[in-house]
Amino acid sequence: MIRRPPRSTPKPSSAASDVYKRQLYLSYKNLEMYDEAKILLTDWIQKNPTDDNAQELLEEILQLESS
């Protein structure tokens, strides 16, 4: 039997989760759904406080809103 590695890692900071967050962020940004993006990212950050990438995306949305 050939053993294959898992398709993705369960770590919240994995590349797959980063791509997922970026895609959601860009979708919300393009549709100007900033409130939804803030809710999503804030919830993610509460569950994964060491995820600097999510924090940067949230800060970017807050800057877009204030401009």
Residue pairs with C-beta under 8 A, 6 or more apart in sequence:
8 14
8 16
9 16
11 17
12 44
12 47
12 48
12 51
13 48
13 50
13 51
13 53
18 53
21 41
21 44
21 53
21 54
21 57
22 57
24 37
24 40
25 37
25 41
25 57
25 60
25 61
27 33
28 34
28 36
28 37
28 40
28 61
29 37
29 61
29 64
34 61
34 64
34 65
37 57
37 58
37 61
38 58
38 61
38 62
41 54
41 57
41 58
41 61
42 58
44 51
44 54
45 51
45 54
45 55
45 58
48 54
